[in-house]
């Protein structure tokens, strides 16, 4: 990830509407999964460790992140068990964790099959894996280029990925749906402006100059965060009632199980 985006993420993870809204939805999903003091939980791609604060209620928490600045900040929050390293080569033995979480990390890996197989390796039989990823390939934009994304996902891609890597999908839903129309309009404008950075298949061009793009995190001023967070609050309540799902959205959430 670009150093500017890393710093933006670390600076805003507590207050930016996107991080707060995603955390709210993820916590609603986690509340449906087993928890207990003897459980071991891994947050793969833990960033600044903000979610680790919430995960303490689910057992012993461990964090992993490739970025040394993120690891240092996570440790400064009081999370001593945070390791620096790539998710494709985890330092733990087989069947270590009861619950694995990965929020918007898998899209950064060159081969997501390698990533999910490695996460499955360290998950106990019967254990759960909760992941979120950016959704809908049609929304590919300079935001994805700037953040070094390799792909965006849909339900079909996620089902195929799970089948190829030995996971069973327990639940899947899109989220950040209410903001999809305006966000799609913004992404379309970005694609027109930065067409030279995106090839015909919606993938990153080798000639991309990341410095010319900006992250969506930087597009919204702080005073707009409460207003933009409201739709995700409503979505969290909707998803929690009867385990409903949403048909489309800017993000995709999947709960998988190692059977």
N, C-alpha and C positions, 0 to 999 in steps of 0.2 A: 504494500500500500504506500502511496505517496506520503512523504514526511509531513507535508502541509495538512493532508487529510487526517493523518494519525493525530496530529496536535489538535485539529479541530474536533475530532471525536473525543479525545480525552478532556478537552476544555468544556464540552457541551453535554456529555453523557448524562449528567445529573439534571439538566434543565431544558434541553432541546426537546421539542414535542415528539419527534420521531423516536428517539431512544426511550423516552418515558412511555409513549404509547405502545411500542413493541414490548417493553418490559411488562406492562400491564397485561397484555394479551398472553405472553409467555407464562406469566405467573398463574393466570387462570387455567391454562393447560396443565401446568405442573401440579396444581391442586388436585387434579384427577388421578395422579400417579402415586404409587406407594412412596412412603417416606419413613424415616426412623433414624435414631441416633447411630445405629450400626451400619447404615448405608454409606457407600462411597460414591461421591458425585464428581464428575469431571466436566469442567467448562473448557472446551477446546476452542481457543480463540477468545480468551477471556477479556481482552482489552484492558481497560483500567481497573477491572475487578468489581465494577459496580453491581453486576448480577450476582457475584459471589456473596455479597451482603445478603441477598434474598435467599440464596441456596443454603445458607447455614441451617435453615429450618429443616432441610431434607437429609442431613447427615454430615459426614466429614467431606469438606469441599476441597478440590484440587483444581488449580488453574494452569492453563498452558497458553502461551502466546509466542509468536515468532519475533515480535518487536521488543527489544530490550527496554525501551522507555515504558512500554505498557506493563511489562513485568515488574519494573521498579515501582511504578505507581500502585499496582495491585498489592504489592507487598507492603507499601507504606500505609495501605488501608487496614492493615492488620491480618492479611492473608499470607501466612508464612509459606504454605505449600503451593507455590506458584513457580512453574518451570518454564524456561525459555527453550524453544525448539520447534521443528516443523511437525505438523500434524501427520505427515506421511511416515514418520519414523518416531513413534511414541516410545518413551523410555520405560514403560511399565510392562510387567509380564502379562501373559494371557489372562483373561477373565478377572480383571482387577476391580472394575466399577459396576455398580448397580444401575447407575443412571449417567448418561452422557448427553451433554448439551452443546450445540454449535449454532451460534446466531450469526448469520450472514458472514460465514467464513468459507464454506465449501466452494463458493463461486470464485474464490481467489486461488484455488489450487488447480494446477495444470491438468491433472487427471482425477476427477472426482470419484472414480471407481477405486483407485488406490486409497484415497482418503477414507471412504466409507468402509472398505475392507479392514483398514487399520483400526478404525474406531470400533468396528465389530469385534476385532481380535481382543481388545482390552475390556469389552463388555461381557458381563457374566451371562450365561444362558438364562433366558427369561428377563434379562435386563432391558431397559428402555433407552431410546435415543430420540431426542427432540431437536429438530433443526429448523431454521428459517433461512430462506434464500430469496433473492430478488426474482420477481416473476415476469413472465410474458416476454418472449423474445422480440415481439414487435415494439417494445418500449426501450430497446437498446438505444443508448444515447451517449453523449460526452461524459455524463456522470459515471457510466460504466467504464469508459476508457480511462478517465481520471483515476478511478479506484482500482485499476488493474483487474477488473472482472474478466473471467474467461467465458462466462455464459449467464443467461437468465433461464428460469425453469418454468415448465407448466406441469400439469398433473401427469400427462403421459410420460414425460421425461423422468419425473420422480418415480413413477411406478416401475419403469424400466431400470432405473438406477438401483432401486431397492432389490429387484429380482436378480440383477447381475451380481450384487454384493452380499446376498444372503440375509437381507433384512425383510421382515414382514411389516407392512404398513398397517398400523392400527387406526390411524386418523389422519386426515389431510384436509386443509382448508386454505383458501386465500384470505388475506387480510389487508388492511389499509385500502379498503374498497371504495369508501365514500369519496376519497380524494383522487380516485383513478381518473375521472374525466379531465379535471384541470391539470393533473400531473402529466397525462398523456399529451395534452396540448403543448405543455412546456417542453416535453421531451421531443415532440415533433419539430418544434422551432429550433431546438438544439441540434437535431440531426441535420436540418437544413443549413444551419450556420457552420457546423463542423463536419460537413459531409466528407471532407478529405481524410478524416480520422476513422471513418467507418466504411468497410467494404460492402459489397452487394449482399453478403450473407448475414450481415448484422454482427460481424466479428471485428475485433480490434485489428486495424491495419498496422503493418510493420512500420509505416512512416508516421505513426501517431506521435505528436509532441505533447506530452502530458501537461506541460507548463501552460499551454494555450487554453486549457479547459478548467472548469471549476466544479466543485462538488455541490450537490443539491443541498447539503447541510448549510452551505454558506448563502443560499438564496433567500432564506426567511429571516427577517429581523426578530430579535428576542421578544418584542411586544406581541408578535403574532403567534407565539408558541401556544398559549392557553387556548386560543381559538382553533388552531389546527390540531391540537391534541383531543379536542372534544369528540370528533368523529371516531377516533380509535377507542375512546372510553365507551361509546355506544356500541361499537363492534365487540368489545370485550364482553359486555353484558349479553349481547345477542349470542355469541359463540358459547357462552356458559350455560345458556338455557336450553336444555335438552340436547346438548352436544351438537348444535347446529353447525353448518358450514356456510361459507360465502362462495359464490360462483366465479368471482374474478377479483383481482386486486393487484396492488403493486408488489406484494410479497406473498410467498407461499410458505405455509407451516406444515410440517409432517411429524407425526409421532410414530416411531418404528419400534419393533421389538426383535430381539435375538431369540429365535425359537429353536 
